[in-house]
């Protein structure tokens, strides 16, 4: 599957789930002096998360161009060491502003990965924050993921924050085991 096909499939999937598409924000933030570059898919929604602005739509999806060169999420030192750290990349996101929460987010992610993209379930792993028993339980009850493939991790891996101040919280991630022979 090409990157264009992945993007289209992702955005089409969330459009069917009543998410409105929001175009990528410019790489240089407009009116936000706290960021040198847009560094995440949620950066353009920062004012909504901070309660400074009302969301135009309750559900949105986006394909955001991002650069990480410095700051809290500095991937520059990791570039070239593995297959997933990049300085310039595209982040696909689905967002709910007060409409749904963890349960639906987990269900949507699982449906997209296992039904739409047909990724092998036995190779998928979910990680949750060490203090997020709710997400752990939802992975167990709302998906048919092998319970041995659900793991707790600490702040370094499963707590997202944009900077030292601002939107933050525990997160859940999905990983695929592509095999040792594919690791660099």
DRENPA-978996 format. One line per 5 residues: their letters; for each residue x, y negated, z negated of N, C-alpha, C. Coordinates in nm, 2 decimals. Layout:
a> X/Y/Z/X/Y/Z/X/Y/Z  ...
END
This chain:
xxxxx> 0.08/0.12/0.00/0.00/0.00/0.00/0.09/-0.12/0.00  0.07/-0.22/0.09/0.15/-0.34/0.10/0.10/-0.44/-0.01  0.19/-0.54/-0.04/0.15/-0.64/-0.14/0.03/-0.71/-0.10  0.01/-0.74/0.03/-0.11/-0.80/0.08/-0.24/-0.72/0.05  -0.22/-0.59/0.07/-0.34/-0.49/0.05/-0.37/-0.49/-0.10
xxxxx> -0.27/-0.48/-0.18/-0.29/-0.48/-0.33/-0.36/-0.61/-0.37  -0.31/-0.72/-0.33/-0.38/-0.85/-0.36/-0.52/-0.85/-0.32  -0.55/-0.82/-0.19/-0.68/-0.82/-0.14/-0.77/-0.72/-0.22  -0.73/-0.61/-0.24/-0.80/-0.51/-0.32/-0.83/-0.56/-0.46  -0.74/-0.61/-0.53/-0.75/-0.67/-0.66/-0.86/-0.78/-0.66
xxxxx> -0.84/-0.87/-0.57/-0.94/-0.99/-0.57/-1.08/-0.94/-0.53  -1.09/-0.85/-0.43/-1.22/-0.80/-0.39/-1.28/-0.72/-0.51  -1.21/-0.64/-0.58/-1.26/-0.57/-0.69/-1.32/-0.67/-0.80  -1.25/-0.77/-0.83/-1.30/-0.86/-0.93/-1.41/-0.95/-0.88  -1.41/-0.98/-0.75/-1.53/-1.05/-0.69/-1.66/-0.97/-0.71
xxxxx> -1.65/-0.84/-0.69/-1.76/-0.75/-0.71/-1.81/-0.75/-0.86  -1.72/-0.78/-0.95/-1.75/-0.79/-1.09/-1.78/-0.94/-1.13  -1.82/-1.02/-1.03/-1.87/-1.15/-1.04/-1.77/-1.25/-1.09  -1.64/-1.23/-1.06/-1.54/-1.32/-1.08/-1.52/-1.42/-0.97  -1.50/-1.55/-0.99/-1.48/-1.65/-0.89/-1.33/-1.66/-0.86
xxxxx> -1.29/-1.66/-0.74/-1.15/-1.67/-0.70/-1.10/-1.82/-0.72  -0.99/-1.83/-0.79/-0.93/-1.96/-0.81/-0.79/-1.96/-0.74  -0.76/-2.05/-0.66/-0.64/-2.06/-0.58/-0.52/-2.08/-0.68  -0.40/-2.04/-0.63/-0.28/-2.05/-0.70/-0.26/-2.20/-0.73  -0.22/-2.24/-0.85/-0.18/-2.37/-0.88/-0.05/-2.40/-0.82
xxxxx> -0.01/-2.53/-0.80/0.12/-2.56/-0.75/0.23/-2.51/-0.85  0.35/-2.47/-0.80/0.45/-2.42/-0.88/0.50/-2.52/-0.98  0.50/-2.65/-0.95/0.53/-2.76/-1.04/0.40/-2.80/-1.10  0.39/-2.79/-1.24/0.26/-2.82/-1.30/0.22/-2.97/-1.28  0.09/-2.99/-1.26/0.04/-3.12/-1.24/-0.02/-3.17/-1.38
xxxxx> 0.04/-3.27/-1.44/-0.01/-3.32/-1.56/0.02/-3.24/-1.69  0.12/-3.15/-1.68/0.16/-3.07/-1.80/0.31/-3.08/-1.81  0.35/-3.17/-1.90/0.50/-3.19/-1.91/0.56/-3.09/-2.00  0.49/-2.99/-2.05/0.54/-2.88/-2.14/0.61/-2.77/-2.06  0.58/-2.77/-1.92/0.63/-2.66/-1.84/0.71/-2.72/-1.72
xxxxx> 0.83/-2.67/-1.70/0.90/-2.71/-1.58/0.84/-2.65/-1.45  0.81/-2.52/-1.46/0.74/-2.45/-1.35/0.63/-2.37/-1.41  0.53/-2.34/-1.32/0.42/-2.24/-1.36/0.49/-2.11/-1.38  0.48/-2.05/-1.50/0.55/-1.93/-1.54/0.46/-1.81/-1.57  0.33/-1.83/-1.55/0.23/-1.72/-1.58/0.10/-1.75/-1.50
xxxxx> 0.02/-1.64/-1.49/-0.10/-1.65/-1.43/-0.20/-1.74/-1.50  -0.18/-1.75/-1.63/-0.28/-1.82/-1.71/-0.24/-1.97/-1.73  -0.13/-2.01/-1.68/-0.08/-2.15/-1.70/-0.18/-2.25/-1.65  -0.25/-2.23/-1.54/-0.34/-2.33/-1.49/-0.47/-2.33/-1.57  -0.49/-2.24/-1.66/-0.61/-2.23/-1.75/-0.57/-2.28/-1.89
xxxxx> -0.46/-2.33/-1.91/-0.41/-2.37/-2.05/-0.51/-2.46/-2.12  -0.55/-2.56/-2.05/-0.65/-2.66/-2.11/-0.78/-2.59/-2.15  -0.82/-2.49/-2.08/-0.94/-2.42/-2.12/-0.91/-2.34/-2.25  -0.80/-2.26/-2.25/-0.77/-2.19/-2.37/-0.75/-2.27/-2.49  -0.70/-2.39/-2.47/-0.68/-2.49/-2.59/-0.80/-2.56/-2.63
xxxxx> -0.91/-2.54/-2.55/-1.04/-2.61/-2.58/-1.04/-2.75/-2.54  -0.95/-2.79/-2.45/-0.95/-2.93/-2.41/-1.03/-2.95/-2.28  -1.08/-2.85/-2.22/-1.15/-2.86/-2.10/-1.25/-2.74/-2.09  -1.37/-2.76/-2.03/-1.47/-2.66/-2.02/-1.44/-2.58/-1.89  -1.45/-2.45/-1.89/-1.44/-2.37/-1.77/-1.55/-2.39/-1.68
xxxxx> -1.52/-2.40/-1.55/-1.62/-2.42/-1.45/-1.70/-2.29/-1.43  -1.63/-2.18/-1.44/-1.69/-2.04/-1.43/-1.65/-1.96/-1.55  -1.74/-1.87/-1.59/-1.72/-1.78/-1.71/-1.62/-1.67/-1.67  -1.62/-1.63/-1.54/-1.53/-1.52/-1.50/-1.45/-1.57/-1.37  -1.32/-1.56/-1.38/-1.24/-1.60/-1.26/-1.13/-1.49/-1.24
xxxxx> -1.08/-1.49/-1.12/-0.96/-1.41/-1.08/-0.87/-1.50/-1.00  -0.74/-1.47/-1.01/-0.64/-1.55/-0.93/-0.52/-1.47/-0.89  -0.45/-1.53/-0.80/-0.32/-1.48/-0.75/-0.22/-1.60/-0.76  -0.15/-1.60/-0.88/-0.07/-1.72/-0.91/0.08/-1.69/-0.88  0.13/-1.79/-0.80/0.28/-1.79/-0.78/0.35/-1.84/-0.91
xxxxx> 0.45/-1.77/-0.95/0.52/-1.80/-1.08/0.67/-1.80/-1.06  0.73/-1.89/-1.14/0.88/-1.89/-1.15/0.92/-1.89/-1.30  1.01/-1.80/-1.33/1.06/-1.79/-1.47/1.21/-1.81/-1.46  1.26/-1.92/-1.51/1.40/-1.95/-1.51/1.45/-1.99/-1.64  1.36/-2.03/-1.73/1.41/-2.08/-1.86/1.29/-2.07/-1.96
xxxxx> 1.31/-2.10/-2.08/1.21/-2.11/-2.18/1.17/-1.98/-2.24  1.06/-1.97/-2.30/1.01/-1.85/-2.38/1.02/-1.72/-2.30  0.98/-1.72/-2.18/0.98/-1.60/-2.09/1.08/-1.62/-1.98  1.21/-1.62/-2.02/1.32/-1.64/-1.93/1.36/-1.50/-1.88  1.33/-1.47/-1.76/1.36/-1.34/-1.70/1.49/-1.35/-1.62
xxxxx> 1.56/-1.46/-1.61/1.67/-1.48/-1.53/1.78/-1.38/-1.57  1.81/-1.36/-1.69/1.91/-1.26/-1.74/1.88/-1.12/-1.70  1.75/-1.09/-1.68/1.71/-0.95/-1.65/1.70/-0.92/-1.50  1.70/-1.02/-1.42/1.69/-1.00/-1.27/1.81/-0.92/-1.22  1.77/-0.82/-1.14/1.87/-0.73/-1.08/1.91/-0.61/-1.17
xxxxx> 1.86/-0.61/-1.29/1.89/-0.49/-1.38/1.79/-0.38/-1.37  1.67/-0.42/-1.33/1.56/-0.32/-1.31/1.47/-0.36/-1.19  1.36/-0.29/-1.18/1.28/-0.31/-1.06/1.16/-0.40/-1.09  1.15/-0.46/-1.21/1.03/-0.54/-1.24/1.06/-0.68/-1.29  1.18/-0.72/-1.31/1.21/-0.86/-1.35/1.25/-0.94/-1.23
xxxxx> 1.18/-1.05/-1.21/1.20/-1.13/-1.09/1.19/-1.28/-1.14  1.26/-1.37/-1.07/1.24/-1.51/-1.10/1.12/-1.57/-1.03  1.09/-1.53/-0.91/0.98/-1.57/-0.83/0.89/-1.46/-0.80  0.76/-1.46/-0.85/0.67/-1.35/-0.83/0.53/-1.40/-0.82  0.44/-1.31/-0.79/0.30/-1.34/-0.79/0.23/-1.26/-0.90
xxxxx> 0.15/-1.33/-0.98/0.08/-1.26/-1.09/-0.07/-1.26/-1.05  -0.13/-1.14/-1.05/-0.27/-1.12/-1.03/-0.34/-1.12/-1.16  -0.45/-1.20/-1.18/-0.51/-1.21/-1.31/-0.66/-1.21/-1.30  -0.72/-1.15/-1.40/-0.87/-1.16/-1.41/-0.89/-1.22/-1.55  -0.99/-1.32/-1.56/-1.00/-1.40/-1.68/-1.15/-1.41/-1.71
xxxxx> -1.18/-1.40/-1.84/-1.31/-1.43/-1.90/-1.30/-1.54/-2.00  -1.39/-1.64/-1.98/-1.39/-1.75/-2.07/-1.52/-1.74/-2.15  -1.52/-1.66/-2.25/-1.63/-1.64/-2.34/-1.74/-1.55/-2.29  -1.71/-1.47/-2.18/-1.81/-1.39/-2.12/-1.80/-1.24/-2.17  -1.68/-1.19/-2.16/-1.65/-1.05/-2.21/-1.52/-1.05/-2.28
xxxxx> -1.48/-0.94/-2.34/-1.36/-0.93/-2.41/-1.29/-0.80/-2.39  -1.23/-0.74/-2.48/-1.14/-0.63/-2.47/-1.21/-0.51/-2.40  -1.33/-0.47/-2.45/-1.39/-0.35/-2.39/-1.40/-0.35/-2.24  -1.46/-0.46/-2.19/-1.48/-0.47/-2.05/-1.35/-0.49/-1.97  -1.25/-0.56/-2.03/-1.12/-0.58/-1.97/-1.05/-0.44/-1.95
xxxxx> -1.06/-0.36/-2.05/-1.00/-0.22/-2.04/-1.08/-0.14/-1.94  -1.21/-0.14/-1.95/-1.29/-0.06/-1.85/-1.26/-0.11/-1.71  -1.25/-0.24/-1.68/-1.22/-0.29/-1.55/-1.08/-0.24/-1.50  -0.98/-0.26/-1.59/-0.85/-0.22/-1.55/-0.84/-0.07/-1.52  -0.90/0.01/-1.60/-0.90/0.16/-1.58/-0.97/0.19/-1.45
xxxxx> -1.08/0.13/-1.42/-1.16/0.16/-1.30/-1.07/0.12/-1.18  -1.01/0.00/-1.18/-0.93/-0.04/-1.07/-0.81/0.05/-1.04  -0.74/0.09/-1.15/-0.62/0.17/-1.13/-0.65/0.31/-1.09  -0.76/0.37/-1.15/-0.78/0.52/-1.13/-0.89/0.55/-1.03  -0.98/0.46/-1.01/-1.09/0.49/-0.91/-1.06/0.42/-0.77
xxxxx> -1.03/0.29/-0.78/-1.00/0.21/-0.66/-0.86/0.25/-0.60  -0.76/0.24/-0.68/-0.62/0.26/-0.63/-0.58/0.41/-0.65  -0.66/0.49/-0.72/-0.64/0.63/-0.73/-0.50/0.67/-0.79  -0.46/0.59/-0.88/-0.33/0.62/-0.95/-0.35/0.75/-1.03  -0.25/0.84/-1.04/-0.27/0.96/-1.12/-0.28/0.93/-1.27
xxxxx> -0.39/0.97/-1.33/-0.41/0.93/-1.47/-0.30/0.99/-1.56  -0.25/1.11/-1.52/-0.15/1.17/-1.61/-0.02/1.10/-1.61  0.00/1.00/-1.52/0.12/0.92/-1.52/0.11/0.78/-1.59  -0.02/0.75/-1.63/-0.04/0.62/-1.69/-0.03/0.62/-1.84  0.02/0.51/-1.89/0.03/0.49/-2.04/-0.02/0.35/-2.07
xxxxx> -0.09/0.34/-2.19/-0.14/0.21/-2.24/-0.06/0.18/-2.36  -0.02/0.05/-2.37/0.04/0.01/-2.50/-0.04/-0.10/-2.56  -0.05/-0.10/-2.69/-0.13/-0.20/-2.76/-0.04/-0.26/-2.87  -0.08/-0.38/-2.92/-0.01/-0.44/-3.03/-0.02/-0.35/-3.16  0.08/-0.35/-3.24/0.08/-0.26/-3.36/-0.03/-0.29/-3.45
xxxxx> -0.09/-0.41/-3.45/-0.20/-0.44/-3.54/-0.34/-0.44/-3.47  -0.34/-0.40/-3.35/-0.47/-0.40/-3.27/-0.54/-0.27/-3.27  -0.59/-0.22/-3.38/-0.66/-0.10/-3.38/-0.78/-0.10/-3.29  -0.85/-0.21/-3.27/-0.96/-0.22/-3.18/-0.93/-0.18/-3.04  -0.82/-0.24/-2.99/-0.78/-0.20/-2.85/-0.74/-0.05/-2.84
xxxxx> -0.67/0.00/-2.94/-0.63/0.14/-2.94/-0.75/0.23/-2.93  -0.85/0.19/-3.02/-0.98/0.27/-3.02/-1.05/0.26/-2.88  -1.05/0.14/-2.82/-1.12/0.13/-2.69/-1.05/0.21/-2.58  -0.92/0.21/-2.58/-0.85/0.30/-2.49/-0.89/0.45/-2.51  -0.91/0.49/-2.63/-0.95/0.62/-2.66/-1.09/0.65/-2.62
xxxxx> -1.18/0.56/-2.63/-1.32/0.58/-2.61/-1.38/0.53/-2.48  -1.32/0.44/-2.42/-1.37/0.38/-2.29/-1.30/0.43/-2.17  -1.20/0.51/-2.19/-1.13/0.57/-2.07/-1.10/0.72/-2.10  -1.06/0.79/-2.00/-1.02/0.93/-2.02/-0.87/0.94/-2.02  -0.80/0.84/-2.06/-0.66/0.84/-2.07/-0.62/0.94/-2.18
xxxxx> -0.52/1.02/-2.15/-0.46/1.11/-2.25/-0.43/1.04/-2.38  -0.48/1.07/-2.49/-0.46/1.00/-2.62/-0.31/0.99/-2.66  -0.23/1.09/-2.61/-0.09/1.09/-2.63/-0.02/0.98/-2.55  -0.09/0.92/-2.46/-0.04/0.82/-2.37/-0.08/0.68/-2.42  -0.13/0.66/-2.54/-0.17/0.54/-2.59/-0.07/0.51/-2.71
xxxxx> 0.00/0.40/-2.70/0.11/0.37/-2.80/0.10/0.23/-2.86  0.14/0.22/-2.98/0.15/0.09/-3.05/0.29/0.04/-3.03  0.30/-0.09/-3.00/0.43/-0.16/-2.99/0.42/-0.29/-3.07  0.53/-0.35/-3.10/0.54/-0.48/-3.18/0.53/-0.60/-3.10  0.56/-0.71/-3.16/0.55/-0.84/-3.10/0.63/-0.86/-2.97
xxxxx> 0.75/-0.80/-2.97/0.83/-0.82/-2.85/0.76/-0.77/-2.72  0.69/-0.66/-2.73/0.63/-0.60/-2.61/0.48/-0.62/-2.60  0.41/-0.64/-2.70/0.26/-0.65/-2.69/0.20/-0.77/-2.77  0.27/-0.88/-2.77/0.22/-1.00/-2.82/0.25/-1.11/-2.72  0.15/-1.17/-2.66/0.18/-1.26/-2.55/0.17/-1.40/-2.61
xxxxx> 0.27/-1.49/-2.57/0.26/-1.63/-2.60/0.33/-1.71/-2.49  0.27/-1.82/-2.46/0.32/-1.90/-2.35/0.44/-1.98/-2.40  0.44/-2.02/-2.53/0.55/-2.10/-2.58/0.54/-2.09/-2.73  0.62/-2.16/-2.80/0.62/-2.16/-2.95/0.49/-2.21/-3.01  0.42/-2.29/-2.93/0.29/-2.35/-2.97/0.19/-2.33/-2.85
xxxxx> 0.07/-2.29/-2.88/-0.03/-2.28/-2.77/-0.10/-2.15/-2.77  -0.16/-2.12/-2.66/-0.24/-1.99/-2.65/-0.15/-1.87/-2.67  -0.20/-1.77/-2.75/-0.12/-1.65/-2.78/-0.21/-1.55/-2.83  -0.16/-1.42/-2.84/-0.23/-1.32/-2.90/-0.18/-1.18/-2.86  -0.24/-1.08/-2.93/-0.20/-0.94/-2.90/-0.24/-0.91/-2.76
xxxxx> -0.17/-0.82/-2.69/-0.20/-0.78/-2.55/-0.19/-0.63/-2.54  -0.25/-0.58/-2.44/-0.25/-0.44/-2.40/-0.19/-0.44/-2.26  -0.10/-0.34/-2.24/-0.04/-0.32/-2.11/-0.06/-0.18/-2.06  -0.06/-0.16/-1.93/-0.07/-0.03/-1.86/0.06/-0.01/-1.79  0.12/0.10/-1.81/0.25/0.14/-1.74/0.23/0.27/-1.66
xxxxx> 0.30/0.29/-1.56/0.31/0.41/-1.48/0.45/0.47/-1.49  0.45/0.60/-1.51/0.58/0.67/-1.52/0.61/0.72/-1.38  0.70/0.65/-1.31/0.73/0.69/-1.17/0.84/0.79/-1.16  0.89/0.84/-1.28/0.99/0.95/-1.28/1.13/0.90/-1.30  1.21/0.97/-1.37/1.35/0.93/-1.39/1.43/0.91/-1.27
xxxx> 1.40/0.99/-1.16/1.47/0.98/-1.04/1.45/0.85/-0.97  1.34/0.78/-1.00/1.32/0.65/-0.94/1.37/0.53/-1.03  1.43/0.56/-1.14/1.48/0.45/-1.22/1.62/0.41/-1.18  1.65/0.28/-1.19/1.78/0.23/-1.15/1.87/0.20/-1.28
END
